[in-house]
Amino acid sequence: MELTLEEGVRLVGIAREALDLYLRTGQVKRPDVSGRLMEPRGVFCTLKSYPGEELRGCTGLPYAEKPLSEATVAATLSSANDPRFPPLQLGELPSVTIEVSVLTNPEEVQVRRREDYASAVEPGKNGLILRYGLHTGLFLPQVWETIPDPEEFLGALCHKAGLADREAWKDEGATLYRFRAQVFCERQPGGEVEEET
């Protein structure tokens, strides 16, 4: 079930408050919420530099393991410590925008042959999770903006999963899952929140 814009605004606010408190004091506080924000959902938090929109951190919880508000806090603090970047510092907070992506439950993509994965996904709409043995890679639907070709997208997903072969998605050992995301983002740091369509 989709969230309202008001609920999305609240989630982004929860993320910013959690980040501010954590960077100032090292503390983590459970959000005081009710209703759908208490329902377990998967969620990702993306931090971007402003202006410029350069990625500063992006991590999350793909499965509905925690109440949405708590999962948002966990994803946000994890994004601030994304191992691909130096840990976020308090002084950076005024120049970072926050984007919260609320996920549907991932479902396995059913195909007769693995080669059919490329035609079974919807570019721009599906986020994808690739599993291959102990390897896992995930791309949010927003990644289609930079990799619009399905085969290239799946190849990059193999690379993200740590697989040397970018065509490993065609192997019998590969399983693909798809999900959708409802995305709420700040236009500028701490500013108005809008829903991306």
N, CA, C and O atoms as a DFTB+ gen file, in Angstrom:
788 C
 N C O
     1  1       0.835      -1.185       0.000
     2  2       0.000       0.000       0.000
     3  2       0.881       1.251       0.000
     4  3       1.832       1.356       0.774
     5  1       0.552       2.177      -0.867
     6  2       1.375       3.380      -0.994
     7  2       1.176       4.322       0.185
     8  3       0.099       4.399       0.776
     9  1       2.242       5.030       0.504
    10  2       2.177       6.035       1.556
    11  2       1.675       7.348       0.976
    12  3       1.769       7.582      -0.229
    13  1       1.149       8.195       1.833
    14  2       0.762       9.539       1.408
    15  2       2.008      10.421       1.389
    16  3       3.034      10.070       1.971
    17  1       1.912      11.554       0.726
    18  2       3.032      12.500       0.729
    19  2       3.337      12.938       2.160
    20  3       4.502      13.094       2.526
    21  1       2.308      13.136       2.961
    22  2       2.507      13.546       4.363
    23  2       3.325      12.505       5.120
    24  3       4.210      12.856       5.901
    25  1       3.031      11.226       4.892
    26  2       3.800      10.159       5.548
    27  2       5.238      10.142       5.033
    28  3       6.176       9.916       5.798
    29  1       5.404      10.382       3.735
    30  2       6.757      10.449       3.169
    31  2       7.554      11.606       3.734
    32  3       8.742      11.466       4.026
    33  1       6.901      12.754       3.890
    34  2       7.554      13.925       4.496
    35  2       7.998      13.583       5.912
    36  3       9.096      13.954       6.330
    37  1       7.149      12.880       6.646
    38  2       7.486      12.488       8.027
    39  2       8.699      11.554       8.034
    40  3       9.575      11.689       8.887
    41  1       8.757      10.612       7.093
    42  2       9.898       9.682       7.037
    43  2      11.210      10.419       6.779
    44  3      12.222      10.144       7.424
    45  1      11.184      11.356       5.833
    46  2      12.401      12.126       5.540
    47  2      12.783      12.954       6.769
    48  3      13.965      13.101       7.079
    49  1      11.786      13.490       7.463
    50  2      12.052      14.226       8.702
    51  2      12.673      13.342       9.764
    52  3      13.601      13.755      10.459
    53  1      12.157      12.115       9.894
    54  2      12.721      11.154      10.841
    55  2      14.180      10.881      10.501
    56  3      15.032      10.819      11.387
    57  1      14.461      10.718       9.209
    58  2      15.830      10.455       8.765
    59  2      16.757      11.615       9.117
    60  3      17.857      11.396       9.624
    61  1      16.320      12.848       8.853
    62  2      17.168      14.016       9.130
    63  2      17.373      14.195      10.633
    64  3      18.483      14.495      11.073
    65  1      16.318      14.016      11.420
    66  2      16.434      14.143      12.876
    67  2      17.400      13.094      13.429
    68  3      18.236      13.401      14.279
    69  1      17.281      11.851      12.940
    70  2      18.148      10.768      13.405
    71  2      19.603      11.048      13.069
    72  3      20.499      10.808      13.879
    73  1      19.827      11.558      11.865
    74  2      21.184      11.871      11.419
    75  2      21.787      12.994      12.262
    76  3      22.938      12.911      12.689
    77  1      21.010      14.027      12.491
    78  2      21.473      15.167      13.289
    79  2      21.824      14.723      14.712
    80  3      22.889      15.062      15.226
    81  1      20.920      13.959      15.346
    82  2      21.156      13.499      16.720
    83  2      22.384      12.597      16.783
    84  3      23.214      12.737      17.681
    85  1      22.499      11.679      15.837
    86  2      23.618      10.738      15.839
    87  2      24.958      11.448      15.625
    88  3      25.938      11.145      16.306
    89  1      25.000      12.397      14.674
    90  2      26.262      13.082      14.384
    91  2      26.657      14.035      15.515
    92  3      27.845      14.276      15.734
    93  1      25.669      14.579      16.236
    94  2      25.980      15.487      17.346
    95  2      26.330      14.745      18.632
    96  3      27.231      15.161      19.360
    97  1      25.616      13.635      18.921
    98  2      25.753      12.994      20.234
    99  2      26.138      11.523      20.183
   100  3      26.532      10.956      21.202
   101  1      26.030      10.892      19.008
   102  2      26.276       9.452      18.921
   103  2      25.087       8.631      19.382
   104  3      25.173       7.405      19.444
   105  1      23.969       9.288      19.710
   106  2      22.796       8.580      20.211
   107  2      21.829       8.217      19.081
   108  3      21.788       8.860      18.032
   109  1      21.063       7.169      19.336
   110  2      20.026       6.737      18.403
   111  2      18.716       6.690      19.192
   112  3      18.629       6.050      20.240
   113  1      17.709       7.375      18.673
   114  2      16.422       7.449      19.361
   115  2      15.340       6.809      18.497
   116  3      15.291       7.018      17.285
   117  1      14.479       6.030      19.137
   118  2      13.370       5.400      18.412
   119  2      12.319       6.469      18.086
   120  3      11.905       7.211      18.976
   121  1      11.887       6.557      16.831
   122  2      10.903       7.581      16.463
   123  2       9.543       7.339      17.122
   124  3       9.130       6.194      17.306
   125  1       8.871       8.400      17.465
   126  2       7.533       8.327      18.043
   127  2       6.513       8.476      16.914
   128  3       6.183       9.589      16.505
   129  1       6.020       7.343      16.420
   130  2       5.088       7.360      15.278
   131  2       3.958       6.368      15.534
   132  3       3.976       5.604      16.499
   133  1       2.975       6.408      14.638
   134  2       1.879       5.448      14.708
   135  2       1.426       5.133      13.281
   136  3       2.000       5.623      12.308
   137  1       0.390       4.310      13.180
   138  2      -0.186       4.008      11.872
   139  2       0.741       3.230      10.959
   140  3       1.452       2.327      11.399
   141  1       0.728       3.594       9.670
   142  2       1.469       2.825       8.667
   143  2       2.984       2.933       8.823
   144  3       3.722       2.093       8.310
   145  1       3.445       3.958       9.525
   146  2       4.891       4.088       9.729
   147  2       5.407       3.053      10.739
   148  3       6.613       2.916      10.941
   149  1       4.464       2.322      11.373
   150  2       4.841       1.240      12.290
   151  2       4.835      -0.121      11.587
   152  3       5.289      -1.115      12.154
   153  1       4.325      -0.165      10.362
   154  2       4.258      -1.433       9.642
   155  2       5.640      -1.825       9.130
   156  3       6.388      -0.959       8.674
   157  1       5.998      -3.100       9.193
   158  2       7.295      -3.535       8.661
   159  2       7.365      -3.322       7.149
   160  3       6.483      -3.752       6.406
   161  1       8.427      -2.653       6.713
   162  2       8.669      -2.409       5.278
   163  2      10.172      -2.369       5.035
   164  3      10.952      -2.037       5.928
   165  1      10.558      -2.709       3.830
   166  2      11.937      -2.505       3.417
   167  2      12.124      -1.038       3.067
   168  3      11.193      -0.386       2.594
   169  1      13.322      -0.517       3.297
   170  2      13.568       0.903       3.027
   171  2      15.060       1.145       2.778
   172  3      15.917       0.482       3.362
   173  1      15.345       2.101       1.907
   174  2      16.716       2.540       1.650
   175  2      16.797       4.038       1.877
   176  3      15.827       4.765       1.662
   177  1      17.954       4.489       2.310
   178  2      18.206       5.922       2.449
   179  2      19.393       6.280       1.558
   180  3      20.437       5.628       1.595
   181  1      19.214       7.323       0.762
   182  2      20.266       7.814      -0.119
   183  2      20.637       9.229       0.313
   184  3      19.768      10.090       0.455
   185  1      21.916       9.462       0.518
   186  2      22.431      10.790       0.849
   187  2      23.179      11.318      -0.366
   188  3      23.999      10.616      -0.958
   189  1      22.886      12.572      -0.734
   190  2      23.564      13.188      -1.882
   191  2      24.095      14.559      -1.490
   192  3      23.486      15.278      -0.697
   193  1      25.250      14.908      -2.068
   194  2      25.807      16.242      -1.820
   195  2      24.946      17.271      -2.550
   196  3      24.356      16.980      -3.590
   197  1      24.886      18.482      -1.984
   198  2      24.086      19.552      -2.585
   199  2      24.918      20.820      -2.627
   200  3      25.558      21.163      -1.633
   201  1      24.927      21.520      -3.741
   202  2      24.332      21.099      -5.015
   203  2      25.222      20.062      -5.698
   204  3      26.333      19.800      -5.235
   205  1      24.759      19.489      -6.757
   206  2      25.564      18.542      -7.510
   207  2      25.019      17.139      -7.548
   208  3      25.257      16.412      -8.513
   209  1      24.288      16.736      -6.516
   210  2      23.659      15.418      -6.491
   211  2      24.650      14.257      -6.553
   212  3      24.309      13.180      -7.040
   213  1      25.878      14.469      -6.061
   214  2      26.821      13.349      -6.029
   215  2      26.467      12.437      -4.864
   216  3      26.145      12.899      -3.769
   217  1      26.533      11.124      -5.120
   218  2      26.206      10.152      -4.089
   219  2      27.161      10.291      -2.906
   220  3      28.375      10.395      -3.083
   221  1      26.594      10.291      -1.695
   222  2      27.383      10.408      -0.464
   223  2      27.202       9.187       0.426
   224  3      27.962       8.960       1.367
   225  1      26.175       8.406       0.102
   226  2      25.910       7.180       0.853
   227  2      24.562       6.626       0.465
   228  3      23.623       7.385       0.228
   229  1      24.451       5.291       0.395
   230  2      23.165       4.666       0.085
   231  2      23.183       3.229       0.590
   232  3      23.888       2.379       0.047
   233  1      22.409       2.971       1.623
   234  2      22.263       1.611       2.143
   235  2      20.834       1.446       2.652
   236  3      20.078       2.414       2.743
   237  1      20.480       0.221       2.979
   238  2      19.138       0.026       3.489
   239  2      18.846      -1.405       3.853
   240  3      19.727      -2.264       3.889
   241  1      17.588      -1.631       4.120
   242  2      17.080      -2.939       4.496
   243  2      16.051      -3.356       3.443
   244  3      14.941      -2.825       3.435
   245  1      16.391      -4.288       2.560
   246  2      15.495      -4.627       1.460
   247  2      14.241      -5.390       1.872
   248  3      13.257      -5.415       1.133
   249  1      14.272      -6.010       3.046
   250  2      13.126      -6.821       3.460
   251  2      12.406      -6.194       4.652
   252  3      12.987      -5.419       5.411
   253  1      11.147      -6.540       4.797
   254  2      10.300      -5.972       5.851
   255  2      10.599      -6.653       7.182
   256  3       9.851      -7.519       7.636
   257  1      11.712      -6.244       7.799
   258  2      12.156      -6.867       9.050
   259  2      11.903      -5.997      10.271
   260  3      11.916      -6.489      11.399
   261  1      11.671      -4.691      10.049
   262  2      11.478      -3.757      11.161
   263  2      10.338      -2.816      10.821
   264  3       9.991      -2.650       9.651
   265  1       9.743      -2.188      11.857
   266  2       8.777      -1.130      11.561
   267  2       9.426      -0.078      10.661
   268  3      10.610       0.226      10.807
   269  1       8.646       0.473       9.732
   270  2       9.181       1.393       8.729
   271  2       9.961       2.552       9.337
   272  3      11.028       2.904       8.836
   273  1       9.449       3.146      10.402
   274  2      10.152       4.285      11.011
   275  2      11.518       3.865      11.550
   276  3      12.506       4.573      11.356
   277  1      11.574       2.716      12.225
   278  2      12.850       2.229      12.775
   279  2      13.793       1.802      11.654
   280  3      14.998       2.039      11.730
   281  1      13.251       1.177      10.620
   282  2      14.070       0.773       9.475
   283  2      14.654       2.002       8.784
   284  3      15.782       1.965       8.291
   285  1      13.882       3.096       8.750
   286  2      14.368       4.346       8.145
   287  2      15.550       4.891       8.930
   288  3      16.537       5.332       8.340
   289  1      15.460       4.864      10.247
   290  2      16.577       5.328      11.083
   291  2      17.808       4.453      10.840
   292  3      18.913       4.964      10.655
   293  1      17.612       3.135      10.842
   294  2      18.738       2.207      10.634
   295  2      19.385       2.426       9.269
   296  3      20.611       2.456       9.157
   297  1      18.557       2.579       8.227
   298  2      19.086       2.787       6.874
   299  2      19.838       4.120       6.789
   300  3      20.886       4.205       6.148
   301  1      19.306       5.147       7.429
   302  2      19.927       6.474       7.385
   303  2      21.297       6.467       8.051
   304  3      22.269       6.971       7.488
   305  1      21.373       5.898       9.245
   306  2      22.655       5.882       9.971
   307  2      23.667       4.988       9.260
   308  3      24.866       5.264       9.272
   309  1      23.178       3.923       8.646
   310  2      24.064       3.067       7.861
   311  2      24.598       3.817       6.642
   312  3      25.768       3.674       6.286
   313  1      23.739       4.621       5.999
   314  2      24.166       5.409       4.830
   315  2      25.224       6.434       5.208
   316  3      26.114       6.739       4.415
   317  1      25.124       6.962       6.418
   318  2      26.121       7.931       6.890
   319  2      27.483       7.275       7.082
   320  3      28.508       7.952       7.166
   321  1      27.475       5.944       7.152
   322  2      28.723       5.188       7.322
   323  2      28.922       4.199       6.172
   324  3      29.549       3.154       6.350
   325  1      28.391       4.528       5.000
   326  2      28.547       3.702       3.807
   327  2      30.052       3.481       3.582
   328  3      30.798       4.449       3.432
   329  1      30.505       2.216       3.557
   330  2      31.950       1.953       3.454
   331  2      32.603       2.462       2.164
   332  3      33.830       2.502       2.076
   333  1      31.816       2.846       1.178
   334  2      32.383       3.375      -0.068
   335  2      32.859       4.818       0.089
   336  3      33.552       5.342      -0.783
   337  1      32.490       5.460       1.200
   338  2      32.803       6.876       1.417
   339  2      33.328       7.082       2.836
   340  3      33.125       6.229       3.700
   341  1      34.004       8.211       3.084
   342  2      34.362       8.522       4.475
   343  2      33.084       8.725       5.291
   344  3      32.070       9.146       4.736
   345  1      33.108       8.434       6.599
   346  2      31.913       8.652       7.413
   347  2      31.450      10.112       7.331
   348  3      32.262      11.037       7.322
   349  1      30.130      10.292       7.270
   350  2      29.557      11.634       7.201
   351  2      29.871      12.398       8.486
   352  3      29.799      11.843       9.583
   353  1      30.219      13.673       8.336
   354  2      30.528      14.530       9.486
   355  2      29.402      15.537       9.695
   356  3      28.682      15.883       8.759
   357  1      29.259      16.002      10.934
   358  2      28.198      16.947      11.283
   359  2      28.237      18.191      10.397
   360  3      27.189      18.701      10.001
   361  1      29.428      18.680      10.085
   362  2      29.571      19.878       9.261
   363  2      29.049      19.711       7.839
   364  3      28.771      20.697       7.156
   365  1      28.913      18.452       7.388
   366  2      28.399      18.191       6.038
   367  2      26.878      18.205       5.972
   368  3      26.304      18.353       4.893
   369  1      26.226      18.054       7.114
   370  2      24.772      17.891       7.126
   371  2      24.007      19.009       6.418
   372  3      23.025      18.717       5.734
   373  1      24.416      20.288       6.552
   374  2      23.693      21.343       5.849
   375  2      23.836      21.290       4.320
   376  3      23.124      21.997       3.608
   377  1      24.752      20.457       3.818
   378  2      24.927      20.379       2.361
   379  2      24.672      18.970       1.828
   380  3      25.258      18.551       0.830
   381  1      23.775      18.243       2.522
   382  2      23.406      16.890       2.099
   383  2      21.886      16.788       2.017
   384  3      21.177      17.182       2.943
   385  1      21.391      16.255       0.896
   386  2      19.955      15.983       0.787
   387  2      19.702      14.520       1.128
   388  3      20.569      13.659       0.979
   389  1      18.483      14.274       1.590
   390  2      18.088      12.930       2.017
   391  2      16.954      12.439       1.117
   392  3      15.999      13.159       0.828
   393  1      17.100      11.187       0.688
   394  2      16.080      10.533      -0.135
   395  2      15.728       9.214       0.539
   396  3      16.617       8.421       0.849
   397  1      14.442       8.973       0.767
   398  2      13.983       7.737       1.400
   399  2      13.162       6.954       0.377
   400  3      12.184       7.462      -0.172
   401  1      13.574       5.714       0.131
   402  2      12.874       4.833      -0.809
   403  2      12.211       3.706      -0.023
   404  3      12.892       2.886       0.593
   405  1      10.880       3.669      -0.048
   406  2      10.117       2.636       0.656
   407  2       9.801       1.530      -0.354
   408  3       9.215       1.787      -1.405
   409  1      10.193       0.307      -0.024
   410  2      10.149      -0.788      -0.988
   411  2       8.932      -1.692      -0.825
   412  3       8.414      -1.870       0.278
   413  1       8.489      -2.259      -1.941
   414  2       7.531      -3.356      -1.877
   415  2       8.334      -4.614      -1.551
   416  3       9.559      -4.619      -1.668
   417  1       7.645      -5.679      -1.143
   418  2       8.345      -6.932      -0.852
   419  2       8.924      -7.504      -2.142
   420  3       8.208      -7.632      -3.135
   421  1      10.211      -7.850      -2.139
   422  2      10.804      -8.432      -3.351
   423  2      10.117      -9.748      -3.727
   424  3       9.787     -10.561      -2.864
   425  1       9.911      -9.938      -5.039
   426  2       9.320     -11.179      -5.536
   427  2      10.232     -11.748      -6.617
   428  3      10.841     -11.010      -7.392
   429  1      10.311     -13.064      -6.651
   430  2      11.193     -13.708      -7.636
   431  2      10.657     -13.488      -9.050
   432  3       9.458     -13.607      -9.301
   433  1      11.569     -13.167      -9.966
   434  2      11.218     -13.010     -11.378
   435  2      11.185     -14.408     -11.993
   436  3      12.195     -15.111     -12.017
   437  1      10.014     -14.799     -12.489
   438  2       9.849     -16.140     -13.055
   439  2      10.112     -16.116     -14.565
   440  3       9.448     -15.390     -15.305
   441  1      11.078     -16.911     -15.011
   442  2      11.395     -17.014     -16.439
   443  2      11.664     -18.479     -16.785
   444  3      12.023     -19.279     -15.922
   445  1      11.485     -18.811     -18.061
   446  2      11.796     -20.186     -18.503
   447  2      13.298     -20.388     -18.607
   448  3      13.836     -21.419     -18.204
   449  1      13.964     -19.374     -19.159
   450  2      15.426     -19.430     -19.305
   451  2      16.010     -18.177     -18.668
   452  3      15.408     -17.105     -18.742
   453  1      17.166     -18.302     -18.051
   454  2      17.794     -17.154     -17.388
   455  2      18.041     -15.998     -18.365
   456  3      18.023     -14.832     -17.972
   457  1      18.273     -16.333     -19.645
   458  2      18.516     -15.287     -20.646
   459  2      17.317     -14.347     -20.784
   460  3      17.447     -13.218     -21.257
   461  1      16.137     -14.843     -20.357
   462  2      14.911     -14.040     -20.475
   463  2      14.782     -12.966     -19.396
   464  3      13.874     -12.136     -19.456
   465  1      15.685     -12.974     -18.407
   466  2      15.615     -11.962     -17.342
   467  2      15.600     -10.540     -17.918
   468  3      14.862      -9.676     -17.445
   469  1      16.423     -10.314     -18.939
   470  2      16.546      -8.954     -19.492
   471  2      15.224      -8.437     -20.050
   472  3      14.956      -7.237     -19.997
   473  1      14.394      -9.339     -20.586
   474  2      13.117      -8.894     -21.146
   475  2      11.977      -8.976     -20.125
   476  3      10.867      -8.517     -20.394
   477  1      12.253      -9.564     -18.950
   478  2      11.204      -9.739     -17.935
   479  2      11.161      -8.603     -16.923
   480  3      10.267      -8.561     -16.077
   481  1      12.120      -7.679     -17.002
   482  2      12.138      -6.570     -16.041
   483  2      11.658      -5.291     -16.716
   484  3      11.749      -5.143     -17.935
   485  1      11.151      -4.380     -15.910
   486  2      10.645      -3.108     -16.422
   487  2      11.637      -1.992     -16.106
   488  3      11.714      -1.544     -14.962
   489  1      12.402      -1.534     -17.106
   490  2      13.343      -0.441     -16.870
   491  2      12.629       0.787     -16.304
   492  3      11.556       1.174     -16.767
   493  1      13.245       1.377     -15.305
   494  2      12.686       2.573     -14.690
   495  2      11.689       2.287     -13.591
   496  3      11.386       3.169     -12.788
   497  1      11.173       1.070     -13.539
   498  2      10.156       0.749     -12.526
   499  2      10.637      -0.275     -11.516
   500  3      10.389      -0.133     -10.319
   501  1      11.335      -1.323     -11.996
   502  2      11.768      -2.389     -11.096
   503  2      13.126      -2.112     -10.476
   504  3      14.089      -1.804     -11.178
   505  1      13.194      -2.223      -9.163
   506  2      14.475      -2.391      -8.498
   507  2      14.769      -3.880      -8.545
   508  3      13.842      -4.690      -8.582
   509  1      16.040      -4.255      -8.543
   510  2      16.390      -5.674      -8.689
   511  2      17.381      -6.126      -7.627
   512  3      18.264      -5.379      -7.204
   513  1      17.200      -7.378      -7.212
   514  2      18.146      -8.052      -6.324
   515  2      18.611      -9.304      -7.051
   516  3      17.789     -10.110      -7.487
   517  1      19.917      -9.472      -7.186
   518  2      20.482     -10.670      -7.797
   519  2      21.154     -11.495      -6.707
   520  3      21.969     -10.988      -5.936
   521  1      20.800     -12.764      -6.661
   522  2      21.455     -13.680      -5.721
   523  2      22.155     -14.768      -6.512
   524  3      21.603     -15.344      -7.449
   525  1      23.387     -15.030      -6.106
   526  2      24.181     -16.073      -6.766
   527  2      25.089     -16.660      -5.691
   528  3      26.107     -16.068      -5.334
   529  1      24.708     -17.833      -5.179
   530  2      25.476     -18.410      -4.082
   531  2      25.468     -17.461      -2.893
   532  3      24.407     -17.044      -2.429
   533  1      26.649     -17.126      -2.406
   534  2      26.772     -16.209      -1.269
   535  2      26.798     -14.749      -1.699
   536  3      26.888     -13.853      -0.859
   537  1      26.720     -14.508      -3.003
   538  2      26.783     -13.140      -3.537
   539  2      25.387     -12.537      -3.690
   540  3      24.455     -13.210      -4.133
   541  1      25.257     -11.277      -3.324
   542  2      23.992     -10.554      -3.488
   543  2      24.287      -9.126      -3.924
   544  3      25.186      -8.473      -3.394
   545  1      23.518      -8.653      -4.894
   546  2      23.621      -7.262      -5.325
   547  2      22.230      -6.670      -5.453
   548  3      21.292      -7.371      -5.832
   549  1      22.083      -5.389      -5.142
   550  2      20.785      -4.720      -5.218
   551  2      20.943      -3.372      -5.891
   552  3      21.871      -2.621      -5.586
   553  1      20.038      -3.065      -6.806
   554  2      19.935      -1.728      -7.400
   555  2      18.518      -1.220      -7.183
   556  3      17.549      -1.933      -7.444
   557  1      18.400       0.001      -6.711
   558  2      17.109       0.662      -6.620
   559  2      16.637       1.022      -8.028
   560  3      17.457       1.093      -8.944
   561  1      15.331       1.251      -8.225
   562  2      14.840       1.631      -9.558
   563  2      15.502       2.897     -10.102
   564  3      15.586       3.073     -11.318
   565  1      15.973       3.778      -9.221
   566  2      16.605       5.022      -9.649
   567  2      17.868       4.788     -10.479
   568  3      18.283       5.670     -11.231
   569  1      18.484       3.607     -10.350
   570  2      19.729       3.314     -11.079
   571  2      19.481       3.236     -12.590
   572  3      20.405       3.419     -13.383
   573  1      18.233       2.965     -12.984
   574  2      17.912       2.926     -14.422
   575  2      18.213       4.260     -15.091
   576  3      18.451       4.308     -16.297
   577  1      18.204       5.347     -14.317
   578  2      18.482       6.668     -14.903
   579  2      19.893       6.734     -15.483
   580  3      20.137       7.460     -16.447
   581  1      20.816       5.979     -14.899
   582  2      22.196       5.988     -15.392
   583  2      22.545       4.752     -16.226
   584  3      23.502       4.773     -16.999
   585  1      21.759       3.664     -16.067
   586  2      22.004       2.441     -16.849
   587  2      20.670       1.987     -17.439
   588  3      20.036       1.090     -16.882
   589  1      20.222       2.583     -18.554
   590  2      18.883       2.284     -19.075
   591  2      18.739       0.960     -19.826
   592  3      17.617       0.497     -20.028
   593  1      19.842       0.341     -20.242
   594  2      19.765      -0.908     -20.998
   595  2      19.677      -2.105     -20.048
   596  3      20.539      -2.253     -19.182
   597  1      18.647      -2.973     -20.187
   598  2      18.470      -4.088     -19.250
   599  2      19.679      -5.015     -19.124
   600  3      20.029      -5.416     -18.014
   601  1      20.326      -5.365     -20.252
   602  2      21.476      -6.271     -20.156
   603  2      22.654      -5.605     -19.452
   604  3      23.348      -6.244     -18.661
   605  1      22.881      -4.326     -19.736
   606  2      23.945      -3.594     -19.035
   607  2      23.608      -3.465     -17.553
   608  3      24.482      -3.588     -16.695
   609  1      22.334      -3.217     -17.264
   610  2      21.867      -3.090     -15.881
   611  2      22.157      -4.380     -15.117
   612  3      22.688      -4.345     -14.007
   613  1      21.804      -5.522     -15.720
   614  2      22.035      -6.814     -15.071
   615  2      23.532      -7.112     -14.940
   616  3      23.967      -7.705     -13.953
   617  1      24.311      -6.699     -15.938
   618  2      25.761      -6.879     -15.855
   619  2      26.360      -6.064     -14.718
   620  3      27.217      -6.549     -13.979
   621  1      25.904      -4.823     -14.583
   622  2      26.383      -3.967     -13.492
   623  2      25.937      -4.524     -12.140
   624  3      26.648      -4.395     -11.143
   625  1      24.767      -5.138     -12.115
   626  2      24.264      -5.752     -10.880
   627  2      25.141      -6.937     -10.478
   628  3      25.400      -7.143      -9.292
   629  1      25.596      -7.714     -11.457
   630  2      26.540      -8.811     -11.188
   631  2      27.818      -8.256     -10.566
   632  3      28.335      -8.803      -9.592
   633  1      28.319      -7.169     -11.139
   634  2      29.532      -6.528     -10.614
   635  2      29.300      -6.048      -9.180
   636  3      30.157      -6.229      -8.314
   637  1      28.146      -5.440      -8.936
   638  2      27.818      -4.956      -7.589
   639  2      27.770      -6.110      -6.601
   640  3      28.121      -5.948      -5.432
   641  1      27.333      -7.283      -7.073
   642  2      27.260      -8.467      -6.210
   643  2      28.630      -9.093      -5.967
   644  3      28.756     -10.048      -5.200
   645  1      29.658      -8.550      -6.625
   646  2      31.004      -9.078      -6.432
   647  2      31.344     -10.235      -7.345
   648  3      32.284     -10.983      -7.079
   649  1      30.579     -10.391      -8.432
   650  2      30.829     -11.470      -9.387
   651  2      31.745     -10.974     -10.499
   652  3      31.541      -9.882     -11.031
   653  1      32.746     -11.763     -10.852
   654  2      33.702     -11.359     -11.882
   655  2      33.064     -11.355     -13.272
   656  3      33.425     -10.541     -14.122
   657  1      32.119     -12.263     -13.499
   658  2      31.474     -12.398     -14.809
   659  2      30.214     -11.536     -14.848
   660  3      29.275     -11.768     -14.087
   661  1      30.197     -10.544     -15.734
   662  2      29.030      -9.659     -15.841
   663  2      27.832     -10.338     -16.509
   664  3      26.745      -9.763     -16.576
   665  1      28.036     -11.560     -17.000
   666  2      26.912     -12.307     -17.578
   667  2      26.479     -13.444     -16.665
   668  3      25.769     -14.353     -17.094
   669  1      26.904     -13.394     -15.409
   670  2      26.549     -14.459     -14.457
   671  2      25.046     -14.535     -14.218
   672  3      24.542     -15.562     -13.763
   673  1      24.324     -13.453     -14.524
   674  2      22.860     -13.464     -14.358
   675  2      22.180     -14.480     -15.267
   676  3      21.023     -14.838     -15.050
   677  1      22.907     -14.946     -16.292
   678  2      22.360     -15.956     -17.202
   679  2      22.578     -17.382     -16.700
   680  3      22.023     -18.328     -17.259
   681  1      23.386     -17.541     -15.646
   682  2      23.720     -18.876     -15.139
   683  2      22.567     -19.467     -14.330
   684  3      21.718     -18.748     -13.802
   685  1      22.564     -20.793     -14.250
   686  2      21.526     -21.493     -13.479
   687  2      21.574     -21.128     -11.992
   688  3      20.553     -21.186     -11.308
   689  1      22.730     -20.760     -11.503
   690  2      22.866     -20.430     -10.084
   691  2      22.314     -19.067      -9.708
   692  3      22.241     -18.732      -8.526
   693  1      21.924     -18.276     -10.702
   694  2      21.451     -16.916     -10.442
   695  2      19.936     -16.894     -10.236
   696  3      19.188     -17.582     -10.931
   697  1      19.508     -16.095      -9.271
   698  2      18.079     -15.860      -9.044
   699  2      17.866     -14.362      -8.955
   700  3      18.612     -13.653      -8.280
   701  1      16.833     -13.889      -9.649
   702  2      16.556     -12.459      -9.703
   703  2      15.226     -12.159      -9.013
   704  3      14.240     -12.874      -9.188
   705  1      15.227     -11.089      -8.229
   706  2      14.021     -10.635      -7.542
   707  2      13.762      -9.186      -7.947
   708  3      14.696      -8.423      -8.191
   709  1      12.485      -8.817      -8.014
   710  2      12.163      -7.434      -8.366
   711  2      11.287      -6.818      -7.271
   712  3      10.586      -7.510      -6.532
   713  1      11.359      -5.501      -7.203
   714  2      10.536      -4.759      -6.256
   715  2      10.311      -3.372      -6.840
   716  3      10.953      -2.990      -7.819
   717  1       9.404      -2.631      -6.241
   718  2       9.182      -1.233      -6.618
   719  2       9.510      -0.366      -5.422
   720  3       9.593      -0.846      -4.292
   721  1       9.695       0.913      -5.684
   722  2      10.026       1.832      -4.599
   723  2       9.211       3.110      -4.722
   724  3       9.028       3.653      -5.811
   725  1       8.729       3.572      -3.584
   726  2       8.085       4.875      -3.506
   727  2       9.133       5.806      -2.902
   728  3       9.588       5.594      -1.778
   729  1       9.512       6.834      -3.654
   730  2      10.681       7.641      -3.301
   731  2      10.267       9.050      -2.871
   732  3       9.540       9.751      -3.575
   733  1      10.756       9.437      -1.695
   734  2      10.525      10.783      -1.164
   735  2      11.882      11.459      -0.993
   736  3      12.787      10.887      -0.384
   737  1      12.028      12.668      -1.524
   738  2      13.341      13.312      -1.477
   739  2      13.228      14.811      -1.197
   740  3      12.244      15.467      -1.538
   741  1      14.278      15.315      -0.565
   742  2      14.373      16.750      -0.315
   743  2      14.847      17.443      -1.584
   744  3      15.724      16.930      -2.279
   745  1      14.277      18.601      -1.893
   746  2      14.763      19.384      -3.031
   747  2      16.091      20.043      -2.697
   748  3      16.963      20.180      -3.555
   749  1      16.233      20.446      -1.446
   750  2      17.490      21.015      -0.940
   751  2      17.610      20.574       0.512
   752  3      16.612      20.167       1.107
   753  1      18.805      20.642       1.104
   754  2      19.000      20.136       2.470
   755  2      17.996      20.730       3.461
   756  3      17.927      21.945       3.643
   757  1      17.227      19.853       4.091
   758  2      16.253      20.268       5.092
   759  2      15.054      20.986       4.509
   760  3      14.231      21.512       5.258
   761  1      14.933      21.021       3.186
   762  2      13.871      21.778       2.516
   763  2      12.653      20.944       2.208
   764  3      12.432      19.883       2.791
   765  1      11.864      21.452       1.269
   766  2      10.612      20.800       0.882
   767  2      10.864      19.391       0.367
   768  3      11.842      19.132      -0.333
   769  1       9.960      18.488       0.729
   770  2      10.055      17.082       0.307
   771  2       9.020      16.838      -0.780
   772  3       7.879      17.287      -0.680
   773  1       9.435      16.119      -1.820
   774  2       8.514      15.765      -2.887
   775  2       8.607      14.278      -3.152
   776  3       9.600      13.637      -2.808
   777  1       7.573      13.734      -3.764
   778  2       7.590      12.339      -4.164
   779  2       8.031      12.249      -5.600
   780  3       7.476      12.925      -6.466
   781  1       9.032      11.413      -5.869
   782  2       9.480      11.219      -7.245
   783  2       8.519      10.268      -7.941
   784  3       8.047       9.300      -7.347
   785  1       8.235      10.554      -9.205
   786  2       7.342       9.669      -9.955
   787  2       8.087       9.045     -11.117
   788  3       7.509       8.265     -11.874
